[in-house]
Each structure stands twice: as structure tokens, then as C-alpha cells.
């Protein structure tokens, strides 16, 4: 049997100024010698088999891509990842919204919080968008950015000093921590299956996600890619947050009215099933595939 963790050359990715993501463990940890990625566990579950079977690697790839195209998610749940992450609290609060995970976080009730804060680069402070309530893309004026960072540094120093002062005076750790700001770093262990991880990555790797949180999502993606390369390839090809486009019935009707009867190119794929699916889709939109 082959230890799948050997596929990952660097198991830790540094994030922001003090953060990181470490791949701690994978299930399955061991795979057959001739199947050196966890993609094997996906096709094994899909075929309800207990060994290598007689399928080729190319057929396995075709099956995974079929599962991804048609949202057959259960086989993807047979692969699980466990990460150790150090991240600012405000990033953690965004990530914790993805509920289909197991999490154990550093406790400010049991332990004194560490004097570690995230400070953005002056060039990465963003101007609030007038059209998007969730964030912004344009850089803010440099002097304002510098003033903000100076105030943030001062506020963090003061808040942490006040925090420790009240601990010394006997205030409980669980209450004294209320003084501390959201850019304080926390740590947790985070375990998730591949199906739910792809959902998380689709949202948090997207350009609309907050940049600081996206840094952690991209780190996670880089760590899992060597372990499930075929599944990641299919996800990149078919997910609507990775460049694919889902078409609604109303949109399909509009396409049909616009392009009815026109001939379109054959699909650029060596997979016969995927080619056949494209012919059916093209016909539904009033197109004729070559």
C-alpha cells in the first residue's frame, strides 16, 4: 500500500503575515500501489467495489468527471481532509459558516490568547464598493491607509495590554477576551469531506470572496490538488465559480430563439459520454452539433 501523504511535497502553506494551513491527515491514507491518488476512493465507492477492479485509469477519470458534471456527490464524501489552520478571527468567522465540517478551536476560556494580530499591507487596504455591500476592490488613498494601520497597531497594543491587566486583576479569561479585536489570530483543527470542501472552495476561492479568506482557501486547494488531481481537474472544468456557466431554462429559451438552427463545433473532449451529452444539450438549445 502507498501512503498518499507522500504526494504532498509541502504540507504547510504560509498565509498572510502570521497564518498558515497545514495538511494533517487524509482519508484514505493508504491506497493501492498502482493508484497513487485518493481519486481511487471516489471511483471505488461509485462502483461499490472492494478492490482495484478491472477499470483503467482513463475510465476512472471519465467516471469522476461524469459524477462531477451530474452532481453525484456521495462518492466524493469518501475522501476526507484534516487541516491545522492559524488565521485571523474575522476569517475564521467567515469559514465557520460552512457548517458541514468538524472543528476544534483554540479556547480563550481555557487559555490566554496569544499576542498575535493580522496587519494588512498598506497596498491591500480597499475602498468600500458603492455597489457591493460585502467589500471593495479599489485601493484606498495611501495617507488614509497609513493612518488606519497606525491606529490599528496602537489599538491592538492597547487592547492586549488591557486584556492582560484585567486577567492579572482576576477577571475570567472567558470575559476578558471580549476586549480583543477581530484581527487577533486563532487556531483550529478543521476536518471536511471532499464534496463539502469543493462547495467551500467554490465560494471562498471566488474573486468576490474577501481577499484574506481567499488566501486560506487557495492554500487549501493547493494542498489537496496532488491528492485528488482528477477530481480537482473536473471541478475546475465544471464548477460555475471556476469558469463554467450554468444555463437556466429562461436563458436556454433565449439562446434557442437567438441561435436556432445554427451549427456549433463538436466538444473538445476525448470522452465519448461527454460528447454525447453535448449533442443533447445543443439540440435542446436549438443548435446542431457537428
C-alpha positions as CSV (number, residue, x, y, z in Angstrom):
1,X,0.0,0.0,0.0
2,X,1.1,3.5,-0.8
3,X,1.0,6.4,1.8
4,X,-0.9,9.1,0.0
5,X,0.7,11.9,2.1
6,X,3.9,11.4,0.1
7,X,2.1,13.1,-2.8
8,X,2.3,16.4,-1.0
9,X,5.8,17.9,-1.1
10,X,5.0,20.8,1.2
11,X,2.3,20.1,3.8
12,X,2.2,23.7,5.2
13,X,1.4,26.8,3.2
14,X,2.0,30.2,4.9
15,X,-0.9,32.7,4.7
16,X,-1.0,36.4,5.3
17,X,1.7,37.6,7.8
18,X,1.5,35.0,10.6
19,X,-1.1,32.5,9.4
20,X,-0.8,29.0,7.8
21,X,-2.6,26.0,6.6
22,X,-1.2,22.6,7.3
23,X,-2.5,19.3,5.9
24,X,-2.5,17.0,8.9
25,X,-4.2,13.9,7.6
26,X,-6.2,12.3,4.7
27,X,-8.7,9.5,4.5
28,X,-7.9,7.2,2.7
29,X,-4.3,7.5,4.0
30,X,-3.2,4.3,2.1
31,X,-4.1,3.4,-1.5
32,X,-3.1,0.5,-3.8
33,X,0.4,0.8,-5.2
34,X,-0.9,1.4,-8.7
35,X,-3.4,4.0,-7.7
36,X,-1.4,6.7,-6.0
37,X,-4.1,9.3,-5.5
38,X,-7.3,9.4,-3.4
39,X,-9.3,9.6,-6.7
40,X,-9.3,5.8,-6.3
41,X,-11.6,6.0,-3.3
42,X,-14.1,8.0,-5.3
43,X,-14.4,5.5,-8.1
44,X,-14.3,2.6,-5.7
45,X,-17.3,4.0,-3.8
46,X,-19.1,4.8,-7.1
47,X,-18.7,1.2,-8.3
48,X,-19.4,-0.3,-4.8
49,X,-16.3,-2.4,-5.1
50,X,-13.7,-3.6,-2.6
51,X,-10.5,-3.7,-4.7
52,X,-8.8,-2.3,-7.8
53,X,-11.3,-3.9,-10.1
54,X,-10.7,-4.1,-13.9
55,X,-11.2,-0.5,-14.9
56,X,-8.4,1.6,-16.4
57,X,-7.1,4.9,-15.1
58,X,-8.7,6.6,-18.1
59,X,-12.1,5.0,-17.3
60,X,-11.7,6.2,-13.7
61,X,-11.1,9.7,-14.9
62,X,-14.2,9.6,-17.1
63,X,-16.3,8.3,-14.2
64,X,-15.2,11.1,-11.9
65,X,-15.9,13.7,-14.5
66,X,-19.3,12.2,-15.0
67,X,-20.0,12.3,-11.3
68,X,-19.0,16.0,-11.1
69,X,-21.0,17.0,-14.2
70,X,-24.1,15.4,-12.8
71,X,-23.7,16.4,-9.2
72,X,-23.4,12.9,-7.8
73,X,-21.8,13.9,-4.6
74,X,-21.9,10.9,-2.3
75,X,-18.7,9.2,-3.7
76,X,-16.8,12.4,-3.1
77,X,-17.7,12.2,0.6
78,X,-15.4,9.1,0.8
79,X,-12.4,11.3,0.8
80,X,-11.7,13.5,3.9
81,X,-9.1,16.0,4.8
82,X,-7.9,17.3,8.2
83,X,-6.1,20.7,8.4
84,X,-4.5,22.7,11.1
85,X,-5.0,26.4,10.5
86,X,-3.9,29.6,12.1
87,X,-6.0,32.5,10.9
88,X,-7.4,35.9,12.0
89,X,-10.7,35.6,13.9
90,X,-12.6,37.5,11.2
91,X,-11.5,34.9,8.6
92,X,-12.5,32.1,10.9
93,X,-15.9,33.5,11.4
94,X,-16.5,33.5,7.6
95,X,-15.2,30.0,7.2
96,X,-17.2,28.6,10.1
97,X,-20.4,29.5,8.2
98,X,-19.6,26.3,6.1
99,X,-21.3,24.0,8.6
100,X,-20.5,20.6,7.2
101,X,-17.2,20.4,9.0
102,X,-15.7,19.2,12.3
103,X,-13.9,22.0,14.1
104,X,-11.9,22.2,17.4
105,X,-10.6,25.8,18.0
106,X,-8.1,27.3,20.4
107,X,-10.1,28.2,23.5
108,X,-9.9,31.7,25.0
109,X,-11.8,30.4,28.0
110,X,-9.2,27.8,28.9
111,X,-6.0,29.6,27.7
112,X,-4.6,33.1,27.5
113,X,-4.9,34.4,23.9
114,X,-1.6,35.0,22.2
115,X,-0.4,38.5,21.4
116,X,-0.6,37.9,17.6
117,X,-2.6,40.2,15.3
118,X,-3.1,40.4,11.5
119,X,-2.0,43.7,9.9
120,X,-2.8,44.1,6.2
121,X,-0.2,45.6,3.8
122,X,-0.8,49.3,3.2
123,X,-1.3,48.5,-0.5
124,X,-4.0,46.0,0.3
125,X,-6.4,48.2,2.2
126,X,-9.5,48.5,0.0
127,X,-12.1,51.3,-0.7
128,X,-15.7,50.3,0.2
129,X,-17.6,49.5,-3.0
130,X,-20.6,51.6,-3.8
131,X,-22.4,48.7,-5.5
132,X,-21.2,45.7,-3.4
133,X,-22.0,45.9,0.3
134,X,-19.7,43.0,1.1
135,X,-16.4,44.6,0.1
136,X,-14.4,46.6,-2.4
137,X,-11.7,46.3,-5.0
138,X,-10.1,49.7,-5.5
139,X,-7.2,50.7,-3.3
140,X,-7.8,53.4,-0.7
141,X,-5.8,56.7,-0.6
142,X,-2.3,56.0,0.8
143,X,-2.4,58.5,3.6
144,X,-5.7,57.2,4.8
145,X,-4.4,53.6,4.7
146,X,-1.3,54.6,6.7
147,X,-3.4,56.4,9.3
148,X,-5.7,53.3,9.6
149,X,-2.7,50.9,10.1
150,X,-1.1,53.2,12.7
151,X,-4.4,53.4,14.6
152,X,-4.9,49.6,14.3
153,X,-1.4,48.9,15.6
154,X,-2.0,51.3,18.6
155,X,-5.4,49.8,19.3
156,X,-4.1,46.2,19.2
157,X,-1.3,47.1,21.6
158,X,-3.6,48.9,24.0
159,X,-6.4,46.2,23.8
160,X,-3.9,43.4,24.6
161,X,-2.3,45.3,27.4
162,X,-5.7,46.0,28.9
163,X,-6.7,42.3,28.4
164,X,-3.7,41.1,30.4
165,X,-4.1,43.8,33.0
166,X,-7.6,42.6,33.8
167,X,-6.5,39.0,33.8
168,X,-4.0,40.0,36.5
169,X,-6.8,41.6,38.4
170,X,-8.8,38.4,38.4
171,X,-11.3,38.9,35.6
172,X,-12.0,35.5,34.0
173,X,-10.3,34.6,30.7
174,X,-13.7,34.0,29.1
175,X,-14.8,37.6,29.8
176,X,-11.5,39.4,29.5
177,X,-11.2,38.2,25.9
178,X,-14.2,40.5,24.9
179,X,-11.7,43.3,24.8
180,X,-9.7,41.8,22.0
181,X,-10.3,42.8,18.3
182,X,-11.2,40.5,15.3
183,X,-7.8,40.7,13.7
184,X,-6.4,38.5,16.6
185,X,-5.1,35.2,15.4
186,X,-6.8,31.9,16.4
187,X,-6.0,28.3,15.6
188,X,-8.2,25.3,14.9
189,X,-8.3,21.8,13.5
190,X,-10.7,21.6,10.6
191,X,-11.9,18.3,9.0
192,X,-14.1,18.1,6.0
193,X,-15.1,15.7,3.2
194,X,-14.3,16.4,-0.5
195,X,-17.8,17.1,-1.6
196,X,-18.3,19.9,1.0
197,X,-14.8,21.1,0.6
198,X,-15.5,21.7,-3.1
199,X,-18.6,23.7,-2.1
200,X,-16.4,25.8,0.3
201,X,-13.7,26.3,-2.3
202,X,-16.2,27.3,-5.0
203,X,-17.4,30.2,-2.8
204,X,-14.2,31.2,-1.0
205,X,-11.8,31.0,-4.0
206,X,-14.1,33.2,-6.0
207,X,-13.0,36.7,-6.8
208,X,-15.9,38.1,-4.8
209,X,-14.8,36.5,-1.6
210,X,-12.8,38.6,0.9
211,X,-9.2,38.5,-0.1
212,X,-7.8,37.5,3.3
213,X,-10.2,34.5,3.4
214,X,-9.5,33.6,-0.2
215,X,-5.8,33.3,0.7
216,X,-6.6,30.4,3.0
217,X,-9.0,28.8,0.5
218,X,-6.3,28.9,-2.2
219,X,-3.8,27.4,0.2
220,X,-6.2,24.5,0.9
221,X,-6.8,24.0,-2.8
222,X,-3.0,23.8,-3.4
223,X,-2.7,21.1,-0.7
224,X,-5.5,18.8,-1.9
225,X,-4.6,19.1,-5.7
226,X,-1.8,16.4,-5.6
227,X,-4.1,14.1,-3.6
228,X,-7.2,14.2,-5.8
229,X,-5.9,15.6,-9.1
230,X,-8.6,14.1,-11.3
231,X,-11.4,15.4,-9.1
232,X,-9.8,18.9,-8.9
233,X,-9.5,18.9,-12.7
234,X,-13.2,18.0,-13.1
235,X,-14.2,20.6,-10.5
236,X,-12.2,23.3,-12.3
237,X,-13.8,22.4,-15.6
238,X,-17.5,22.1,-14.4
239,X,-18.0,24.4,-11.4
240,X,-19.7,27.7,-12.2
241,X,-17.3,29.6,-9.9
242,X,-14.3,28.3,-11.9
243,X,-15.3,29.5,-15.3
244,X,-18.2,27.2,-16.3
245,X,-21.7,28.7,-16.8
246,X,-25.0,27.1,-15.7
247,X,-27.8,28.0,-18.0
248,X,-31.4,28.5,-16.7
249,X,-34.5,27.4,-18.6
250,X,-35.3,31.0,-19.4
251,X,-31.7,31.6,-20.6
252,X,-31.9,28.4,-22.7
253,X,-35.1,29.6,-24.3
254,X,-33.4,32.9,-25.2
255,X,-30.4,31.1,-26.7
256,X,-32.8,28.9,-28.7
257,X,-34.5,31.9,-30.1
258,X,-31.2,33.6,-31.0
259,X,-29.3,30.7,-32.5
260,X,-31.9,28.3,-33.6
261,X,-30.7,26.0,-36.4
262,X,-27.1,27.1,-36.3
263,X,-24.3,24.6,-36.3
264,X,-21.8,24.6,-33.4
265,X,-18.5,22.9,-33.1
266,X,-18.1,19.5,-31.6
267,X,-17.0,19.4,-27.9
268,X,-13.2,19.5,-27.4
269,X,-13.1,16.3,-25.3
270,X,-11.9,12.7,-25.8
271,X,-14.7,11.4,-23.6
272,X,-17.5,9.9,-25.7
273,X,-20.1,10.2,-23.0
274,X,-19.3,13.9,-22.5
275,X,-19.5,14.4,-26.3
276,X,-22.9,12.7,-26.4
277,X,-24.2,14.9,-23.6
278,X,-23.1,18.0,-25.5
279,X,-25.1,16.9,-28.6
280,X,-28.2,16.5,-26.4
281,X,-27.7,19.9,-24.8
282,X,-27.0,21.6,-28.1
283,X,-30.2,20.2,-29.5
284,X,-32.2,21.5,-26.5
285,X,-30.9,25.0,-27.3
286,X,-31.8,24.7,-31.0
287,X,-28.2,24.2,-32.0
288,X,-26.9,21.4,-34.3
289,X,-23.5,19.9,-33.2
290,X,-21.1,18.9,-35.8
